[in-house]
Amino acid sequence: MKVGLRRVYDPPGAGEDLRVLVDRVWPRGIARDKVDLWLKEIAPSADLRKWYGHVPERWPVFRQKYRKELAANPEAVAELRKAARGRKITLLYGAKDRERNQAVVLAEYLGKKR
């Protein structure tokens, strides 16, 4: 599975087969037709998302906790894998931080869990 990452507010890239929003909350100002699939069930829990708050010092712990949530949610991961089968997917996120967000962790998780 080929996985790309892109901020949902950025224009689509060339060669994107499936654009998947992996945020729990729909991003402001984004039309529904800009996203192919919204998997809010695969996003971090509301409690984890609020705790993290994009505080850089919390990033290592956030990564660990989110991986545990993903491991405990095999249905959502399976749904993403099924939708992505044979396609290049782009995980979309709304966070301003391009290096420390749930899509980064999810892409790592998908790459290690084959």
C-alpha positions as CSV (number, residue, x, y, z in Angstrom):
1,M,0.0,0.0,0.0
2,K,1.4,3.4,-1.0
3,V,0.5,6.0,1.6
4,G,1.0,9.8,1.2
5,L,0.3,12.6,3.7
6,R,-1.3,15.9,2.9
7,R,-2.9,18.7,4.9
8,V,-6.6,18.7,3.9
9,Y,-6.4,22.5,3.2
10,D,-3.7,21.8,0.5
11,P,-4.7,21.3,-3.1
12,P,-4.8,17.6,-4.2
13,G,-1.6,16.1,-5.5
14,A,-1.0,14.3,-8.8
15,G,-1.7,10.6,-8.7
16,E,-3.8,10.5,-5.6
17,D,-6.3,7.6,-6.0
18,L,-8.0,7.9,-2.6
19,R,-8.1,10.9,-0.3
20,V,-8.9,9.7,3.3
21,L,-9.6,12.2,6.1
22,V,-8.3,10.7,9.3
23,D,-9.6,13.5,11.7
24,R,-12.3,13.0,14.2
25,V,-13.8,16.4,13.5
26,W,-14.6,17.7,10.0
27,P,-12.3,20.6,9.1
28,R,-13.8,24.0,8.7
29,G,-14.3,25.4,5.2
30,I,-13.7,22.1,3.4
31,A,-16.3,20.9,1.0
32,R,-17.3,17.2,1.2
33,D,-16.3,16.6,-2.4
34,K,-12.6,17.3,-1.5
35,V,-12.5,14.1,0.5
36,D,-13.2,10.6,-0.9
37,L,-13.6,8.8,2.5
38,W,-13.9,10.1,6.1
39,L,-12.7,7.5,8.6
40,K,-13.3,9.4,11.9
41,E,-13.3,6.0,13.7
42,I,-9.6,5.6,13.0
43,A,-8.7,9.1,14.4
44,P,-7.4,9.4,18.0
45,S,-10.0,9.4,20.7
46,A,-11.4,12.7,21.8
47,D,-9.6,12.4,25.1
48,L,-6.2,11.7,23.5
49,R,-6.7,14.4,21.0
50,K,-7.5,17.0,23.6
51,W,-4.7,15.8,25.9
52,Y,-2.1,16.1,23.1
53,G,-3.3,19.6,22.0
54,H,-0.3,19.6,19.5
55,V,2.1,20.4,22.3
56,P,5.4,19.2,20.8
57,E,6.8,17.9,24.2
58,R,3.8,15.4,24.3
59,W,4.5,14.0,20.8
60,P,6.5,10.9,21.9
61,V,3.8,9.9,24.4
62,F,1.0,10.7,21.9
63,R,2.5,8.4,19.4
64,Q,2.6,5.5,21.9
65,K,-0.9,6.1,23.1
66,Y,-2.3,6.5,19.6
67,R,-0.6,3.2,18.4
68,K,-2.3,1.5,21.3
69,E,-5.6,2.9,20.2
70,L,-5.0,1.7,16.7
71,A,-4.1,-1.8,17.9
72,A,-7.4,-1.9,19.9
73,N,-9.4,-0.8,16.9
74,P,-8.6,-3.4,14.2
75,E,-12.0,-2.9,12.4
76,A,-11.2,0.7,11.5
77,V,-7.7,-0.3,10.4
78,A,-9.1,-3.1,8.3
79,E,-11.6,-0.8,6.7
80,L,-8.8,1.6,5.6
81,R,-6.7,-1.3,4.3
82,K,-9.7,-2.7,2.3
83,A,-10.5,0.7,0.8
84,A,-6.8,1.3,-0.1
85,R,-6.2,-2.1,-1.7
86,G,-4.3,-1.6,-4.9
87,R,-4.5,2.2,-4.7
88,K,-2.3,5.1,-3.7
89,I,-4.0,6.7,-0.7
90,T,-3.4,10.1,0.8
91,L,-4.1,10.5,4.5
92,L,-5.6,13.9,5.1
93,Y,-5.4,15.8,8.3
94,G,-6.3,19.3,9.5
95,A,-3.4,20.0,11.9
96,K,-1.0,22.9,11.1
97,D,2.0,20.8,12.2
98,R,3.0,18.6,9.3
99,E,5.5,16.5,11.2
100,R,3.6,15.8,14.4
101,N,0.0,14.7,13.8
102,Q,-2.1,11.6,13.8
103,A,-1.7,10.9,10.0
104,V,2.1,10.6,10.5
105,V,1.5,8.0,13.3
106,L,-1.1,6.2,11.2
107,A,1.1,6.0,8.2
108,E,3.9,4.5,10.3
109,Y,1.5,2.0,11.8
110,L,0.2,0.9,8.4
111,G,3.8,0.5,7.2
112,K,4.8,-1.8,10.1
113,K,1.6,-3.8,10.4
114,R,1.4,-5.9,7.2
